[in-house]
């Protein structure tokens, strides 16, 4: 289980465009999820380098596990898959 969650600078940029209440809700939810079980995300396809994605409502966050922490790389609105 990770000891902490770290955020890449790009996450701050991703959240700036959102309503502050929504951004706080996203952060609270991802912290709750990632601290309990960081391995529950799905591996990204292709050359992901071990990156995982997790969908929380209409948002998705991309992260990776590093030593005793989880590093959140990006947060954004999910884009629907084209069929």
N, C-alpha and C positions, 0 to 999 in steps of 0.2 A: 504494500500500500504506500502511495507517495506521501511524503512529508509536507509537500507544499505545491502550489501552482504558481508558475511564472508566466508572464505574458510578453510576447515579442512586441516591439514598438508598433508593428502593423496593426495589432489588435486595437490599440488606442485610436488609430486613424479610422479603423472600421467602425468603431462605436460612436465616433463624433457625429456622424450623420444621422444617428438615431435619436429618438426622444429619450431624454435622460432616464425616465422611469422604465422604459423598455430595455435600455442598456443595462441598468441595474438588475432587472429581472433576469436577463440573459446571463450576466455574470454570476448571480446567486445560484441559478439553476446549474450552470456548468460546473461551478465549484462543488456543489452538492454531489453531482454525478461523478465527477472525476476523482474526488477524494474517496468516495466509496468503492468504485470499481473502474479504474482507468482503462482496463482492457475490454470494456464492453462496446467500444466503438468498432466500426468496420474499417478494415484496411482500404486505403485508396487504391484504385486500380492503376496499373502502369508502373512507372518508375517513381514510386511514392517514397522510397527511402524509409519505410516503416511508419509513415504518417497514417493517422487514424482520423476518421470523421465521425461525428455524432450529430444526429438531428434532434433538435429540441424545438418542437412546434414548427414554425415556419423559418427557423434559423438553423444554421449548420455551423459547427466549429471544427476546425482542423487542428490536431495536436499530435504530439509525440511524447514518449516517455524518455526521460533522461535521468540517469542515476536514481536519486531519491525524489525526483520531482516530475511534474507534468508541465510541458512547455506548450502553451496555446499559441498557435501561429496565426490563425485567421478566424474571423467571425463574420458571417454574412447571411443574407437572405437566401434560402434554398431556391435553386432554379429547377423547375420541373423537367423531368426527362422527356425528351422528344420520342415519340413512338413511331 
